[in-house]
């Protein structure tokens, strides 16, 4: 049994991972913005899996988010054995037409916040020479995406960041894993207004399926996980097809129909 901190827990992959870790007997710290959803999730998990569940309700795009989380963890005197950096969102569209304020918040969440929280949690894990960190990337981590430029750029950062940390800690008791799912059936697509794109019409995976495939590999500390044959092929061909072609294909896949 360990203590697992998961961000972005009230829907999608975060919710699925929360249930999986709780079902394995881990205590959970939920971190999301909606306090009412967090209270319901806390009650459900405690009753269903009989584990200790705490939550922190906060907007993770705010500059002091990582500090607030660490202060609360110290108050609870709870060592973190597993960190899941899952929280994220998308602002999709042609770069000249997208909302800059939303894109800055996305950069704050996907890059600044994840970097800050990971550094703080790692300092604790290093003392015990033990811990797991799971970062959620995307197939977009591998593919610069016209009409989704900033999102894919932030996910490319997460990939580079994770791979570097894996190299730094591979011979220690700390395991770093990068999970790169493709289109997944969550609120993510609806909020980003990309539900009607070709990307979300074919080979869309359910969150529970992604977690079922990924969880055993995460526990073993595998560096990179790309769930699903379609997603594996997508990443493979993105590495050998010229960028001019992948750009055209991406534009077609991200167009609303």
C-alpha angles and dihedrals in degrees: 000000000000143000116263125194113199127180123208095024108156098081145008123007093350092057092045093050091047091056092045095052092044091050088056090058100260124144112239137216110197118205119188140119105250109080095190093054090046092053091052092046092049093052093046095050094046093050095041101043104017095230131132112266126187128171142204117205112202144126103258093201089071116104095238097047097107092046092051092050093050092048090054093047090052090049090053090043088224119155112215115230097172130028120193112192097198107135114113147126140193137236103196132191142071109326094238089057104040127100109264094200090057091047091052089051089049090052089047091052102038097040116015098037096042091048093049097046094044092052092050094046092045091056088060094044092051091060090059095032087228138100148097128238121191118190120191112224127160142229079260087069086077099038126060100223124213106214089024099051103142096041093053091045091055091048090050087056091052090052094049092044093050095047091051093050090048088057092048096049104029093108094047135072091264117097124202121195132181117204115198111187124177126216108345130187101249141115087268094087094045093050091048091047093236100116091109096050121109088245090067097040099065135047093358111168127213116239092240090055092051090050094046091053095042106040100076091047092048092053089052089053098243110181099223132019123186107179119212133028093252092055092047090053091046091055093043094053092043087065096054104032116087115258091242089063097042089050091055092046092049091052090053093047093049097047116110113237 
